[in-house]
Amino acid sequence: MKMRVYKWIAVVLLAVGMLSLFGCAKKADNTATAPVTPAGELNTATKLVVGHNLNYFPIIVAYEKGFFKEEFGDKVEVEIPHFANGPAQNEAVTTNQIDIANMGDMPTIQVWGNGVDIQVISYLWESPKGYSMIANKKSGIQKLEDIKGKKIAIQFGSNFHKALLNIVRTLGYSENDIEMLNLQKAEGVTALTQGVIDAAVLDEPQRSKLLARDDMVEVSTTEGYDKIMVVAYGRGEYLRKNPEIVARYLKVINQTNKWIAGNLDESVQIVAKFMGSEDLEGTRKYYIDKVWKVGVDQDLVDALNNTIEFSLDQGFITKQLDADDLVDDTYVKLTGLGQ
């Protein structure tokens, strides 16, 4: 009888010891996920491929300045392919071409809603003012209430789409009270300047370029109407197999954000050159319009749940989801930033 008790105690002590050694990863809702095992047993990837759109400053600067190389040496090669938009990144994730994607909440929720194994691991940036509604003065739109019956360009299924509908509903209007046209940014700008449409929801650098004209007016920003942000999400398989690599990636992004804040002129030149742009002022405005940060919080979870409800309402996803299951603070905590 005593021997059985001793054996039972030994099993309990062993289990406790294993938990102490491995630690237990947590999601944003503090429910346990798979244990993070020691670096020697995982983190065997020799490559980390990070997708990005537009002027995503810390990713580009860290790559061009060699900060990734300083962190990983020759053990992990970091690649940063550029994509035209979020859906293009989503496709690359589903075919295992990239490991970490950086994009708006709309395409993030759509790929997750389609059953792809991903986890949101951090903000890339958030923008309090986010997007602006720019109107052609000939449209007669001087305030938001004037948009009733007007033609407004957005990209269907995008953050711009969600922001516009949030504005419409806040005004007490319905979708039928405006005419939404599905146009890409460049198409929307052209249609707006030619007077084919009345207004468009845009961000930098198109916003500043249009407002430099005498025939355009900023009707409103999206401040107070929507939380505009870009998040970083990773492929579930890569995250689980390489938690230390992912955490070290986030550490580099965090350190690069600090470096950029103290070296903005050089950073603007680096990003503009990398993106093949000569518009230094537009590149700068894209940066200063945003708060660049590494981390996850309840505001992020709440905003993603809002996007889930919008996506359900619009038919972009077909089942109810909970962002608590999508946001995982494991990797931020491994950097020491989430403690």
C-alpha positions in Angstrom: 0.0 0.0 0.0 2.8 2.4 0.9 4.6 1.6 -2.3 1.5 2.6 -4.3 1.2 5.9 -2.5 4.9 6.6 -3.1 4.4 5.9 -6.8 1.4 8.2 -7.0 3.4 11.0 -5.3 6.3 10.5 -7.7 3.9 10.9 -10.7 2.5 14.1 -9.3 5.9 15.5 -8.6 7.0 14.6 -12.0 4.0 16.4 -13.6 4.6 19.5 -11.5 8.3 19.5 -12.5 7.4 19.3 -16.2 5.0 22.2 -15.9 7.7 24.2 -14.1 10.2 23.4 -16.8 8.1 24.0 -19.8 5.9 26.8 -18.7 2.4 27.2 -20.0 1.5 29.5 -22.9 -1.6 31.7 -22.5 -4.0 33.2 -24.9 -5.4 36.7 -24.4 -8.3 35.2 -22.4 -5.8 33.4 -20.1 -6.9 29.9 -21.1 -4.0 27.5 -21.6 -2.7 26.6 -25.0 0.0 24.1 -25.9 3.1 24.2 -23.6 6.1 26.0 -25.0 9.0 23.5 -24.9 12.7 24.5 -24.5 14.6 26.1 -27.3 16.7 23.0 -27.9 13.7 20.9 -28.8 11.9 23.3 -31.1 12.8 26.5 -33.0 14.5 24.4 -35.7 13.3 26.6 -38.7 16.1 28.0 -40.8 13.9 30.6 -42.4 11.2 33.1 -41.4 9.2 34.7 -44.2 7.3 37.9 -43.2 4.7 39.3 -45.6 3.9 43.0 -45.7 2.0 45.7 -47.7 2.6 49.3 -48.2 5.1 51.4 -46.1 5.4 49.0 -43.1 8.2 50.8 -41.5 9.7 48.5 -38.8 9.7 45.4 -41.1 11.5 47.2 -44.0 13.9 49.2 -41.8 14.9 46.1 -39.7 15.6 44.2 -42.9 17.5 47.0 -44.7 19.5 48.0 -41.6 20.5 44.4 -40.8 18.7 44.2 -37.5 17.3 40.8 -38.3 20.7 39.6 -39.2 22.1 40.9 -36.0 19.5 39.0 -34.0 19.5 35.7 -35.8 23.0 35.6 -37.4 23.2 32.8 -40.0 20.8 30.5 -38.1 17.6 32.0 -39.4 17.2 33.8 -42.7 14.5 36.4 -42.7 12.8 37.3 -46.0 10.2 40.1 -46.4 8.2 39.7 -49.7 5.9 42.6 -50.5 2.2 42.0 -51.4 -0.3 44.2 -53.1 -3.0 43.7 -50.4 -4.2 41.6 -47.6 -6.0 38.9 -49.7 -2.8 38.3 -51.6 -1.0 37.7 -48.2 -3.8 35.4 -47.1 -3.3 33.3 -50.2 0.4 33.1 -49.5 -0.3 32.0 -45.9 -2.8 29.2 -47.0 -0.1 27.8 -49.4 2.6 28.0 -46.7 4.6 30.6 -48.6 4.9 33.0 -45.7 5.0 32.5 -41.9 3.9 35.8 -40.5 1.5 38.2 -42.3 0.8 41.8 -41.5 -2.5 43.2 -42.6 -5.8 44.8 -41.6 -8.4 43.1 -39.4 -10.9 42.5 -42.2 -8.7 40.1 -44.3 -7.4 38.6 -41.1 -10.9 37.6 -39.9 -11.8 36.4 -43.4 -8.9 34.0 -43.7 -9.5 32.7 -40.1 -13.2 32.4 -40.8 -12.3 30.2 -43.8 -10.7 27.7 -41.4 -7.1 28.6 -41.8 -4.9 27.8 -38.8 -3.6 31.3 -37.7 -3.0 33.3 -34.5 -2.8 37.0 -34.1 0.4 37.7 -32.2 0.6 41.5 -32.1 -0.4 44.9 -33.4 1.8 46.3 -36.2 0.2 49.7 -35.9 -3.1 51.4 -35.0 -4.2 54.8 -36.2 -6.6 56.9 -34.1 -7.7 59.0 -37.1 -7.1 56.2 -39.6 -8.8 56.9 -42.8 -10.5 60.0 -44.2 -13.6 60.6 -46.3 -12.4 62.9 -49.1 -15.0 64.6 -51.3 -14.9 66.5 -54.6 -16.2 70.0 -53.8 -18.5 69.8 -56.8 -20.4 67.0 -55.0 -21.8 69.5 -52.5 -20.6 67.3 -49.5 -19.5 69.6 -46.7 -20.3 67.4 -43.7 -21.0 63.7 -43.1 -24.8 64.2 -43.2 -24.5 65.3 -46.8 -23.4 61.8 -48.0 -27.0 60.7 -48.4 -27.6 59.8 -52.0 -24.0 60.2 -53.0 -21.6 57.9 -54.9 -18.7 56.8 -52.6 -15.8 54.6 -53.5 -14.4 51.9 -51.2 -12.9 48.5 -51.7 -15.5 45.9 -50.8 -14.5 43.5 -48.0 -11.8 45.9 -46.8 -11.3 48.0 -43.7 -12.4 51.0 -45.8 -15.7 49.2 -46.4 -16.2 48.6 -42.7 -15.3 52.2 -41.7 -17.8 53.6 -44.2 -20.6 51.4 -43.0 -19.8 52.3 -39.4 -20.1 56.0 -40.4 -23.4 55.4 -42.3 -25.0 53.6 -39.4 -23.8 56.1 -36.8 -25.6 58.8 -38.9 -28.8 56.7 -38.7 -28.7 56.0 -42.5 -28.9 52.6 -44.2 -26.6 51.2 -46.9 -29.3 52.0 -49.4 -29.0 55.7 -48.6 -25.6 55.8 -50.4 -24.3 54.3 -53.5 -21.1 52.3 -52.8 -18.7 51.6 -55.7 -16.2 48.9 -55.4 -12.9 50.5 -56.6 -9.3 49.9 -55.8 -7.5 52.9 -54.4 -5.9 54.2 -57.6 -9.3 53.8 -59.4 -11.1 55.6 -56.7 -8.6 58.5 -56.8 -9.0 58.8 -60.6 -12.8 58.7 -60.4 -12.9 61.3 -57.6 -10.6 63.8 -59.4 -12.6 63.3 -62.6 -15.9 63.9 -60.8 -17.3 60.5 -61.7 -17.9 59.8 -58.0 -18.6 62.2 -55.1 -16.3 60.9 -52.4 -13.9 58.1 -51.4 -12.6 56.7 -48.1 -8.8 56.8 -48.3 -5.6 56.9 -46.2 -2.0 58.2 -46.7 -0.4 59.0 -49.0 -3.5 59.5 -51.3 -5.2 61.6 -48.6 -2.5 64.3 -48.5 -2.1 64.3 -52.3 -5.8 64.9 -52.8 -6.1 67.5 -50.1 -3.2 69.5 -51.8 -5.7 70.2 -54.6 -8.1 73.1 -54.6 -11.1 70.9 -55.6 -11.0 68.5 -52.7 -12.2 68.6 -49.1 -11.7 66.4 -46.1 -15.2 65.7 -44.8 -14.2 63.6 -41.7 -11.6 61.2 -40.4 -12.7 57.8 -39.0 -11.8 58.8 -35.5 -14.6 57.7 -33.2 -16.2 55.6 -35.9 -13.8 52.7 -36.3 -10.5 51.3 -34.8 -8.1 51.3 -37.7 -5.2 48.9 -37.3 -2.9 46.4 -38.9 -2.1 43.2 -37.0 0.6 40.6 -37.3 -0.6 37.0 -37.5 1.3 33.8 -37.9 0.7 30.3 -39.3 -0.3 28.1 -36.4 2.1 25.3 -37.3 5.1 27.7 -37.6 4.2 29.5 -34.4 3.9 26.3 -32.4 7.1 24.8 -33.7 9.2 28.0 -33.4 8.0 30.1 -30.4 11.4 31.5 -29.6 12.1 32.5 -33.2 8.7 34.3 -33.4 9.3 36.1 -30.0 12.8 37.2 -31.2 11.2 38.6 -34.4 8.8 40.6 -32.3 11.7 41.8 -30.1 13.4 43.1 -33.3 10.3 44.9 -34.4 9.9 46.5 -31.0 13.5 47.7 -31.0 13.2 48.9 -34.6 10.2 51.0 -33.7 12.3 52.8 -31.1 15.2 53.3 -33.6 12.8 54.7 -36.2 11.4 57.2 -33.6 15.0 58.6 -33.2 16.0 58.4 -36.8 12.9 59.3 -38.8 14.5 61.1 -41.7 16.8 58.1 -42.5 13.9 55.7 -42.0 11.7 57.6 -44.4 14.4 57.4 -47.1 15.0 53.7 -46.4 11.3 52.9 -46.8 10.7 55.1 -49.8 13.7 53.6 -51.6 12.6 50.0 -50.8 9.1 50.7 -52.0 10.4 52.4 -55.2 8.8 55.7 -54.3 10.2 59.2 -54.7 7.4 60.7 -52.5 9.3 61.2 -49.2 6.6 63.5 -47.8 3.9 61.0 -48.4 6.0 58.2 -46.9 6.6 60.4 -43.8 2.9 61.1 -43.4 2.1 57.4 -43.6 4.3 56.9 -40.6 3.4 59.8 -38.4 -0.3 59.1 -38.8 0.1 55.9 -36.8 1.1 54.4 -33.5 3.6 51.6 -34.1 3.7 49.1 -31.3 4.3 45.5 -30.4 1.7 44.0 -28.0 -1.8 42.6 -27.6 -4.6 43.9 -25.3 -8.3 43.7 -24.7 -8.9 46.6 -27.1 -7.5 44.5 -29.9 -9.7 41.5 -29.0 -12.8 43.8 -28.8 -12.0 45.4 -32.2 -11.6 42.0 -33.8 -14.9 40.9 -32.4 -16.5 44.0 -33.9 -14.9 43.0 -37.2 -16.3 39.5 -36.8 -19.8 40.8 -36.3 -19.4 43.1 -39.4 -18.1 40.2 -41.5 -21.0 38.0 -40.5 -23.5 40.7 -41.3 -22.0 41.2 -44.7 -21.7 37.5 -45.5 -17.9 37.5 -45.6 -17.8 34.7 -43.1 -20.5 32.2 -42.3 -20.1 31.2 -38.7 -19.8 33.0 -35.3 -16.3 33.3 -34.0 -14.6 34.7 -30.9 -11.5 36.7 -31.1 -10.4 35.3 -27.7 -9.6 32.2 -29.7 -7.6 34.1 -32.3 -5.4 36.5 -30.2 -2.5 34.8 -28.5 -0.2 36.7 -26.2 2.3 33.9 -25.8 4.9 35.4 -28.1 4.7 38.9 -26.7 5.2 37.5 -23.2 8.2 35.5 -24.4 9.9 38.8 -25.3 9.2 40.1 -21.8 7.1 42.9 -23.2 3.8 41.5 -22.0 4.8 41.2 -18.3 
